[in-house]
């Protein structure tokens, strides 16, 4: 399965994620849905935020040119919201999965979808 098919089928295909991306821990976009781009600077700040939540809480979470308010951030999952949209980022051994949602989608459903794929990829060594 290609990285793009994980975005298209596992994230967006769930109906709980509007847009998605898989980016490398060292930078670079592995796959993304059309119209959803995460810059190298946004990737770097997001990756750093997994180990240092205070920076995300102070400066926000940035993706696709939008600044989100950090709701919570841990070593493996970051959740953020902006108005009626939000995102969930989940870290694997080599990548970060990003799921974007907008109402009427729910953050809990988006988070469950992204984290399910996270568990699968970690189990596969990614």
C-alpha positions in Angstrom: 0.0 0.0 0.0 1.3 3.4 -0.9 1.5 6.3 1.6 -1.1 8.2 -0.4 -3.6 5.3 -0.1 -3.2 5.4 3.7 -4.3 9.1 3.5 -7.1 8.5 1.0 -8.5 5.2 2.3 -7.7 5.0 6.0 -8.0 8.7 7.0 -10.3 10.4 4.6 -12.2 7.3 3.6 -13.2 6.9 7.3 -15.6 9.9 7.0 -14.1 11.3 10.2 -11.2 13.1 8.5 -11.7 15.8 5.9 -8.0 16.2 4.9 -4.9 14.4 5.9 -1.2 14.1 5.5 1.7 11.9 6.4 5.0 13.8 7.0 8.4 12.5 8.0 9.9 13.1 11.4 13.0 14.5 9.5 10.8 16.7 7.3 9.2 16.2 3.9 5.6 15.3 3.0 5.1 11.6 2.2 1.5 12.0 1.2 -1.3 14.6 1.5 -4.8 15.1 0.3 -5.4 17.8 -2.3 -5.5 21.3 -0.9 -3.8 20.3 2.3 -0.1 21.2 2.6 2.1 21.3 5.6 5.3 23.4 5.2 8.7 22.3 6.3 8.6 24.9 9.1 5.2 23.7 10.2 6.5 20.1 10.2 9.6 21.0 12.3 7.5 22.8 14.9 5.0 20.0 15.1 7.7 17.4 15.5 9.4 19.4 18.2 6.1 19.9 20.0 5.8 16.1 20.7 8.6 16.5 23.2 8.0 20.1 24.2 4.3 20.8 24.6 4.9 24.2 26.1 6.0 25.7 22.8 2.7 24.6 21.1 0.6 25.8 24.0 2.3 29.2 23.8 2.6 29.6 20.0 -0.1 27.4 18.7 -0.1 24.5 16.2 0.4 25.5 12.6 -0.6 23.4 9.6 -1.7 24.3 6.1 -1.1 28.0 6.9 -3.6 28.1 9.8 -2.8 28.6 13.4 -4.7 26.3 15.8 -5.1 26.5 19.6 -3.3 23.5 21.2 -5.9 21.6 23.2 -3.4 19.0 24.5 -0.1 17.6 23.5 1.8 14.5 24.6 4.6 12.4 23.4 2.5 10.6 20.8 -0.6 12.8 20.1 -1.4 16.5 19.6 -4.9 17.9 19.3 -5.7 21.4 18.2 -8.7 23.5 17.2 -9.5 26.7 15.3 -13.1 27.9 15.2 -15.2 25.0 13.8 -12.1 23.1 12.5 -9.2 21.2 14.1 -6.5 18.7 13.7 -5.0 15.6 15.3 -1.4 14.8 14.8 0.0 11.4 15.8 3.6 10.4 15.9 4.9 7.0 14.8 8.5 5.8 14.7 9.3 7.6 11.4 6.4 9.9 10.6 3.6 12.1 11.8 0.0 11.4 10.7 -2.2 14.5 10.5 -5.9 14.4 10.3 -7.9 17.6 9.7 -11.6 17.9 10.5 -14.4 20.4 10.3 -17.8 20.4 11.8 -20.1 18.4 11.9 -17.1 16.0 12.2 -16.0 15.5 15.8 -12.5 15.7 17.2 -13.0 12.4 19.1 -13.8 10.5 15.9 -11.0 12.2 14.0 -8.6 11.4 16.9 -9.7 7.7 17.0 -9.2 7.3 13.3 -5.7 8.9 13.3 -4.6 7.0 16.4 -5.9 3.6 14.9 -3.7 4.2 11.9 -0.8 5.3 14.2 -1.1 2.0 16.2 -1.1 0.0 12.9 2.0 1.7 11.5 3.9 1.5 14.7 3.1 -2.2 14.8 4.5 -2.5 11.2 7.7 -0.7 12.3 7.0 2.7 10.8 
